[in-house]
Every structure is written in C-alpha cells, then in structure tokens.
Amino acid sequence: MSDTRTKFKYNCWDFLFTCVGLPLFIFDVVLDVLAAVSFYKERAYVYLGVLVLFLLGSSLLTQAYSWLWYSYDEFERKTKVEKLPSPRQLKLLHVFQLGIYFRHAGVLEMAVQSFYKKIPDPENGASRHTGSSADEQEPDSESIAVSLNHDLSMLRIIETFAESAPQLTLMLTIILQQGYPDLITVLKAVGSASAIAFTVTTYHRSLRSFLPDKKKQNITSSVIYFTWNLVLISSRLTALALFASVLPCFIFTHFICSWLVLFFFAWRSKTEFMESPCGEWLYRATVGLIWYFDWFNVAEGKTRYRTVLYHGYMLTDICILCAVWCWKMSTDPPDFVIEPMHALIIAVCVVVVYILGLILKVIYYKFFHPNLDSDEQQSVDEVDFRMMSSATEVSAHYNKRMRKLAKNFYS
C-alpha cells in the first residue's frame, strides 16, 4: 500500500468547521453568562443553581478528559500554542478550566497552517507545499490538524451531552412553565440547539476520516445522519421538558435511576477507550450520561440488538413521560393551561417524531452507512498497525482513541 493511504486529509469543509468552532464556543459561553445574570435579576435562584450545576459539571468533565489524554500521550504537544505552557502550567490551566481553549487554539493553528500551504503561490501558480526535501522535514500540519481535531470533536460530544442538551431541556422547561418565551431563554435555547447540531456534524466528519477512500461517504449520508440524530434528540429533550414542567423535582430522580441502568449496560459492554482503570470508569459513567439523551456506539461488532433494546427503552420512557405530562395537565394543571385534547396531540406528536427519527436511522444504515467487510477491516487494521508501530512522522499524528470509536461505528 502507498504511504498516502496512511495520511489524513484536511479539506476546506474541515477548515471551515474549525474556524467556526472556537467563535461558536465563545458565543455559547457569553450566552451562559447572560442567562445566569438574567436568572439572578429575576430572582430565579433555582434555575440559576441548575444552570451553574450544568456549567460546572460539564466543564470539570471535559477538562478531566483533556488532562487525562495529555497524560496518556506523555504530554507530547504538536503545536506551538500547546507547547507554550510547561506540564505544570498546563495542569494549572486545566484546574482553572482553561485547558480546552488551548486545544481549540492548537487545532486552529494547524488548520491555518495546512490551509496556507494549499494556497497557490502567486509567482508560479503552484501550491506552496512543493514536496521538496525541506518540506518533507516539516511537520505534516494536515495530519496533525486532523488528529487534534479528533480529540476536540470527542470533547465536544462530552460537553454537548453534559451541558448543551441539559441546558436546552432547562430552557424548554422554563418556556413551558412561564407560558411565554423570554428573549434570553430563547437565545440560550437556540445556542444550545446549534451546539448540538454542530457537534453531531463535526463528530461524524471525524469518524469518516478513518474510512478507506473507496468507502468515503458523500454529503447526503452526513445530512441524513445529522437529521435522524437531531430528530431523535429533539423528541427526547421535548419529552423530558414536558415532564419537568409539571414535576420538576422528579426529573432528577428520573435521571439518576435511568443513568444507573445505562451505566450498568455501559459497564457490561466492556469498553476499552481510556488507558487507565479510573479513566475507563469515568468513560463508562460518561457513556451512561450520553445514552440518557442519544445512542452512542461504544462496543465493537454488530450492535443491532443492543440498539433495538436501547431505542425500545427510550421509546417506552418517552411514552411514559408524555403520558404523565398529559395526566398532570388534565388533573392538576400548572399556571399555564392547555386543553386536554391539545395536550394529547402534543404528546402523540413527540412520540411520532421519535418514531420518524428511528425510520430515518434505519434508512441511513440500510442505504448510506458503509460496513467494512472482514477483508477491508483487516486492510484498515494493517494500515493502523503500521501507523502505530513505525517510527515515521505519520505515526506521531495517529489518534488511537478516535480510531477505536470509528472501528465501533463502521464495524
């Protein structure tokens, strides 16, 4: 096999997502601050406390993963930005919840460098990367950008389901309880929904980078993947918001009980994502959190029965949540009043939307999802083995964590 097979490609779409990612991340932080200030001014201390809980919890979780991955890689940093602080200073940055910003900046640095090399030289019209011996000695910024982006996309997934998804549920609950949309609440809800959509898209693109060239997916598959995820997540979050709007205290009990069940199944899946026992237990606990909102493939091999079991559980849970909401709206309605028939229609629509998402998911896996056969999987494994065992520069940019997730997703 040629060496080009082992190199990752960083195209214009990846560059665009990288450039948009950091401003979107900062914009989300600004909305968090505005929402917190708004709750404080309105003396909505319960909402403020829940929002701060989501913010601190998600930040601590993502910083913990970022620090563990640096330690697993023996603090080998490939960008100038990440090399600025010493390991001790880097630890302090993570303690003060700033470590992930350096990861964002490092990816952006390599992305700009990779994009600059592809710009034609105005003097001769050729690319600035000529392939000379001097160029070959330079770091492969394209592969580095893809490798760093793999870790960043996984951190975004963790942050999304630890912060954005719960926040969106909270904002929908507030709108339902108040009976009217508040500007800051709506902006925060839109921001959380945008973060979820952006994260799902970038994560799928990261998985696609591990496919052989002949199995690369077209844009249609990404659109369908994005659509069915968004539909399923929207239905799930709406059901949780409906339930929380009439029984706000019981939503935490519901989460704890559901998380314990999902955490047990994550443990039974025998995941091998992290490189330390404590890190692996943290990962399994995080998988239980993600599963509370959406399916996330963590085990190698055929997962059809596990997926059917999961979605059957989710569909049953959504039906129960909507049924409880309808019952409360008819027997003990809150300040806002919805006609029982209208409440029933809303509940049925939430369930139907989830079923529609399942149909779209079946369509995706039936017609657009590439399943590597044994020969192709062995071919990919051989390439990965060379990349891990050789002393070439390409191996230094190989991200074994995301490769495990990609193998689970496409096997």
N, C-alpha and C positions, 0 to 999 in steps of 0.2 A: 504494500500500500504506500502511497505517496505521503510525504510529510505534510502536505497541505490538508490532508484528511484530519490531522490532529490539531489544527488551528481553528479557533473560533472566529467568526465573522461578526463585525460590529458595523451595522448599516446605518443609514440615515434615520430610520424609524427608531432604532435604539438610542441614537444620539438625541433625537427629539424628546423621547421619554425621559432620558437622563436630565436634560436641561429643564424640563417641566417639573420633574420630581422634587427638586430642592425648593423652588419657589412655592409649590403646592404644599409642601411640608411646613414651610414657614407660615404660609397663609392659614393653615389649619391651626397652628399654634396661636396666631393672632385671634382667630375666631374663638378659641378656647378661653383666652383672656377676656374677650368681650362678653362671652356667655357667663363667665364667672362673675364679672363686675355687674352684669345685668341682674343675676340672681341675688347678689349681695344688696343691690339698691332696692330690689323688690322684697327684701327680707325673706326670700325663699331659701332658707338655710338648709332645708332637707335636699332640695335639688342641687344646691351648691356643694353640699357634702358628698352626694353621689357623684357629681361631675368630677370633683377633686379626687375621689377614690379611683375613678376610671383613669384619670390622667396620671396619677402617681403609680398605680398598678401597672399600666401598660409601659410607662417609662422605665420603671425598675426592671420589668421583664425583658424588654428589648436591650437595655444596657447590659443586663446579665448575660444574654446570649452573645452580644457583641464582644464583651470581655472574655468569655469562655472561648470563643472562636479565635481571638487573638492569642490566647494562651495555648490552644491546641496547635496553632501554626508557629509556636515558639517566637511570637512577636516579630515575625518576618513581615515587614511592610514594604509594599512595592511602589508607593507614590511618595513624592516629595512632601506633600501635605501631611501624610500619616507619619513620616519619619521625623517631623519637627519635634514632637514631644518624646521624652525618654519613656521606657516602660513604666516607671513610677509615676511620671506625669500623666501618661495615658490612663493609668489606673485612677488617678485623681479626677481626670476628665469624665470617666465613666461614673465615678461616685457622685459628681455634680451633674450627672445626666446630660453630658455634652459629647460623649464618645461617638454617638451615631452621626453627629454633624460632621465629624472628621471622615467618616466613611462616605457620606454624601459628597464631601469636597474632594476626596480621593478619586471617586468614580468620575466626577465631573472633570477633574484634571486629566485623567487618562482618556476620557471621551473627547475632550477638546483637542488633545494631542493626536489622537487617532484620526479625528476628522480633519485636522490641519494637514496631515500627511497625504490625505486623499485629494486635497485641493490642487488642481493643475498649476504648475509653475507658469507664470505669465510669459517667461522668456522662451521656453521651448514647448509649452503646452502639455508636458508630461507630468505625471504625478511627482510630488516632492519626495516620495519614497521610491528611490531608483533601484533598490535591490543591490547596491554596491556592498563591498565588504564592510565599509564603515557603517552602513545602515544595518547590516546583519548583526553587528556587535551591539547596536542599540536595543533597549528593551522593546519587546513586542507590545506596544501600547494597545493594540487592538485586542489581543488575547487577555491582557491584564484588565482592560475595561470590562470585558465580558465576565471574567472570573470574579472581579469585585462586585459587579452588578448582580451576580448570582446570590452572594451573601446579602446584599442590600434588598433584593426582592423578597428573600425569605424573612428578613427582619421586618419588612413592610407588611407581610402576611400576618406575622405575630402581632404587630402593633394594630393592624386593622381590626382583628377579631378580639383584641384586648381593649381597644379604645373606640374606634370608629363605629363598629357595629353596636356595642352597648350604648354609646352616645346617641346614635340615631334612634335606638329604641326609647331612650330617655326623652329625646326631643318630640318624638311622635306621641309619647305618653302625655307630655305637658300640653301639647296642642289639643289632644283629646279631652283632657281634664279641664282646660280653660274654655274650650268650645270655640276658640278663635286663634288664628295664627299670629304670633308675635314676630316682629322683624328679625330680631337676633336669633330667636329659636328657629325660624325658617332658614336663615343663613347658615346656622350651625348644622341643621339637618341636611341642607344641600351640600355643605362642605364634607360632612361625614359620608354621604352617598357618593360624592365624587371621589373621595379617598378609597372607598371600597371598590368602585369601578376601575380606578387607575391601578390599584394593587393587583386585582384579579388579572388585568390585561398584561401588566409587566411580568407577573409570575408565570403566566402561560408562555410568554415570549422567552423567558429564561429556560423553561423546560424544553422548548423547541430547539434551542441551540445545541442540544445533545443528539439530535436526530441525524442519521446519515443523510447526505444531500438528496438522495433519491426519495427519501421519506419526508422531506420538508413539507410543512403544511402551508396551504395558501391562506389568504386573508379571510376567506369565507369561514374556514374552520375556527379561526380566532373570534370572529364575530358571533358564531353560534355558541362557542364555549363561553364567551363573555355574557351572552344573552341568557342562557339557561342558568348560569350562576347567579346573575343579577335577579332573575325572576324567582328562583328558589330562596335566595337570601331576603328579598323584599317581602315575600309571603311569610317567611319565618319571623322576621322582625316586626311585621304588622301584627301577627298573632300575639307575639309577646307584648307589644304595646297595648293592644286591646285588653289583654288580661291584666297588665299592670295598671291600666287606667281605672279599673274597678276594684282590684285587690292589690294595691301597691306593696304591701308588706309581704304578701305570699310569693311575689315574683322572686325574691331572694331565696326562699325555701325551695321553690321550683328549680332555680339554678343549681343550688347545692346538691339536691337529690339527683338531678339529671347529670350534673358533672361527675358525681361519684360513679354512676353507671357507665358513663362514657370513658372515664379514666380507667375503670376496670377492663373494658374492652381494649383500650389502648395498651394496657399492660399485657393483656393476653395476645396482642398482635406481635409481641416480641420485637419491638422496634430496635434498630441499631443505627441511630442517626448521630448521636453525640459520641465523644471519645472518652468519657468518664462515667462511672456509675451514677454519680449525683446529677450530672448533666443529662443523662438519659431519663432519669425520673422526672427532671424538670421538663424535658421534652414531652414525655407522656402526659404530664399534667397539662401542658400547653395544648396538646392534641385534643384532650378532653374539652378544653375551652373552645377550640376552633370547631369541634364537632357539635357543640351546642348551637352553633349558627349555620354551619355548612359542612359538607363532606370534604374530607381531606385524605388522600390516599397515602398511607404510611407503611404498607406492607408489600413485599414483593410477591409477584404471581397473580393469578386470577382472583379478582376481588368481587365477582358478580354477586355471590351470595351475601357477602358482608355488606355490599352496597344496597342490595334489596332489603336486608334486615334493617340497615340504618334508616333508609328512606321510609320504610314501613313504620318504624318507631317515630320518626319525625312527623309523618302524616297523621298518625294517631294522636300525637301530642298536640299538633296544631288544631285538630278537630276538637279535642278536649278543651283547649284554651279558648277557642271561639265559642264553644257551647257554654262554657262558664260565663263568658262575657255576655252572651245573649240572655242567659238566665238572670244575671245581675241587672241587666238593663231593663228587664221586664218586671222584676220583683223589687229591686232596691236601686233605682237609677241614681246616678250622681247629679251634680248641679246641672249638667247639660242633659237634655232629654232627646232621645232618639226613639222614634216609633218602633215597636217590636218587629213589625214587618221589615222596616228598613234595616234594623239590626241583624235580622236573619239573612237578608240579602247580602249585607256586608260580610257576614261570617262565611256564607257559602262562596262568595267571590274570592275570599282569602284562600279557602281550601282548593277551589278550582284553579286559581293561579299557581298554586304549588303543583297540582297535577299537570298543568300545562308545562311547567318547568321540567318535570320528570319526562314528559313526552319529548321536549326539545333535547334533553340529555340523551335519551335513547337514540334520537336521530343523529346526534353528534357521534356517539360511539358506534353506531351502525354504519355510517357513511363517511365520516371525516376523521375519526381517530385512528392513527396508524399503530397497529400492533406488530411489533417486530417478531418475526418467527425465530426459531432456535438458531438458524444459521446466521441471520442478521444480528441477533443478540450476541452470539459468540463473536462475530466480527467487531461489534462495538466494544465488547469486553476486551478483545485483543488490543484494540487501539487504546483503550483506557489503561490497560496494563502497561503498555509501552510508555504512556504518558506519565504513569506513576513511578515506574522503575528506572527509566532512563535518566541521564544527567543533562538532558537537553534543556534549553530555556523554556520550551513549551511546557514541560512538566512542572515548572515552578509556578505556572499560571493556572494549573489544573485545580478545579474546585470539586473535591470528592464528596462534599456534603450535598450539593445540588445534584450531583450525578446519581446519588442514591435515590433522591426523590424522583428524578427523571426516569430512572430504571423502574421504579414502582409504578409511575404513571403510565408508561408506554409498554410495560410487560403484559 
